[in-house]
Amino acid sequence: MIKSTTTLSRRIFFKRTTAICVGFGTILVALITGRFATPSKKDLRIFQRVRVCDEAQVPILGVKSFEISYLQQLRQMTQRIFLVGQGMDTPPKALSAICTHLGCQVEWKRDQEAFVCPCHKGTYAMDGTVLSGPPPIPLHELTLTVLPDGAFVDVQVG
């Protein structure tokens, strides 16, 4: 039987243990830093520019309803939006027709000068702010670009 005569000194033991701990610590810090350094999938939003109408159809004063169509994850989607004109001094805006309370379709009521949700009687002003009812936040505003060849909105598709 052969006996090993090598002994591990205290100094070598602590050097090796320290090296192993530093190595694991470095890997742990790299993993944690990498997790927060890369954007999460929910932060990556993909938008598509969709044509709404001709430039002449954009209201200067008042509200017009339009339906837009676009592809989202290989499915054809349609969505109703409102173009709102508030005079010559204010650029027009595009508002989603989806109520921020439970997702019902809001309607423009000209006699009330407000968007009204038929489900729970939530009302929004012409600019989309909440007037009354259960909606927690204003109507979502879409980015509107008016060019000579038409009006376009950016819709989130991913």
NORKA-V268530 format. One record per residue. N is the residue number from 1. RES is the residue in three letters. BURIAL is + if it has 24 or more other C-alpha atoms within 12 Angstrom, else -. Layout:
n=(N | N)
res=(RES | RES)
burial=(BURIAL | BURIAL)
This chain:
n=(1 | 2 | 3 | 4 | 5 | 6 | 7 | 8 | 9 | 10 | 11 | 12 | 13 | 14 | 15 | 16 | 17 | 18 | 19 | 20 | 21 | 22 | 23 | 24 | 25 | 26 | 27 | 28 | 29 | 30 | 31 | 32 | 33 | 34 | 35 | 36 | 37 | 38 | 39 | 40 | 41 | 42 | 43 | 44 | 45 | 46 | 47 | 48 | 49 | 50 | 51 | 52 | 53 | 54 | 55 | 56 | 57 | 58 | 59 | 60 | 61 | 62 | 63 | 64 | 65 | 66 | 67 | 68 | 69 | 70 | 71 | 72 | 73 | 74 | 75 | 76 | 77 | 78 | 79 | 80 | 81 | 82 | 83 | 84 | 85 | 86 | 87 | 88 | 89 | 90 | 91 | 92 | 93 | 94 | 95 | 96 | 97 | 98 | 99 | 100 | 101 | 102 | 103 | 104 | 105 | 106 | 107 | 108 | 109 | 110 | 111 | 112 | 113 | 114 | 115 | 116 | 117 | 118 | 119 | 120 | 121 | 122 | 123 | 124 | 125 | 126 | 127 | 128 | 129 | 130 | 131 | 132 | 133 | 134 | 135 | 136 | 137 | 138 | 139 | 140 | 141 | 142 | 143 | 144 | 145 | 146 | 147 | 148 | 149 | 150 | 151 | 152 | 153 | 154 | 155 | 156 | 157 | 158)
res=(MET | ILE | LYS | SER | THR | THR | THR | LEU | SER | ARG | ARG | ILE | PHE | PHE | LYS | ARG | THR | THR | ALA | ILE | CYS | VAL | GLY | PHE | GLY | THR | ILE | LEU | VAL | ALA | LEU | ILE | THR | GLY | ARG | PHE | ALA | THR | PRO | SER | LYS | LYS | ASP | LEU | ARG | ILE | PHE | GLN | ARG | VAL | ARG | VAL | CYS | ASP | GLU | ALA | GLN | VAL | PRO | ILE | LEU | GLY | VAL | LYS | SER | PHE | GLU | ILE | SER | TYR | LEU | GLN | GLN | LEU | ARG | GLN | MET | THR | GLN | ARG | ILE | PHE | LEU | VAL | GLY | GLN | GLY | MET | ASP | THR | PRO | PRO | LYS | ALA | LEU | SER | ALA | ILE | CYS | THR | HIS | LEU | GLY | CYS | GLN | VAL | GLU | TRP | LYS | ARG | ASP | GLN | GLU | ALA | PHE | VAL | CYS | PRO | CYS | HIS | LYS | GLY | THR | TYR | ALA | MET | ASP | GLY | THR | VAL | LEU | SER | GLY | PRO | PRO | PRO | ILE | PRO | LEU | HIS | GLU | LEU | THR | LEU | THR | VAL | LEU | PRO | ASP | GLY | ALA | PHE | VAL | ASP | VAL | GLN | VAL | GLY)
burial=(- | - | - | - | - | - | - | - | - | - | - | - | - | - | - | - | - | - | - | - | - | - | - | - | - | - | - | - | - | - | - | - | - | - | - | - | - | - | - | - | - | - | - | - | - | - | - | - | - | + | + | + | + | - | - | - | + | + | + | - | - | + | + | + | + | + | - | + | + | + | - | - | - | - | - | - | - | - | + | + | + | + | + | + | + | - | - | - | - | - | - | + | + | + | + | + | + | + | + | + | + | - | - | - | + | + | + | + | - | - | - | - | - | + | + | + | + | - | - | - | - | + | + | + | + | + | + | + | + | + | + | - | - | - | + | - | - | + | + | + | + | + | + | + | + | + | - | - | - | - | + | + | + | + | + | - | - | -)
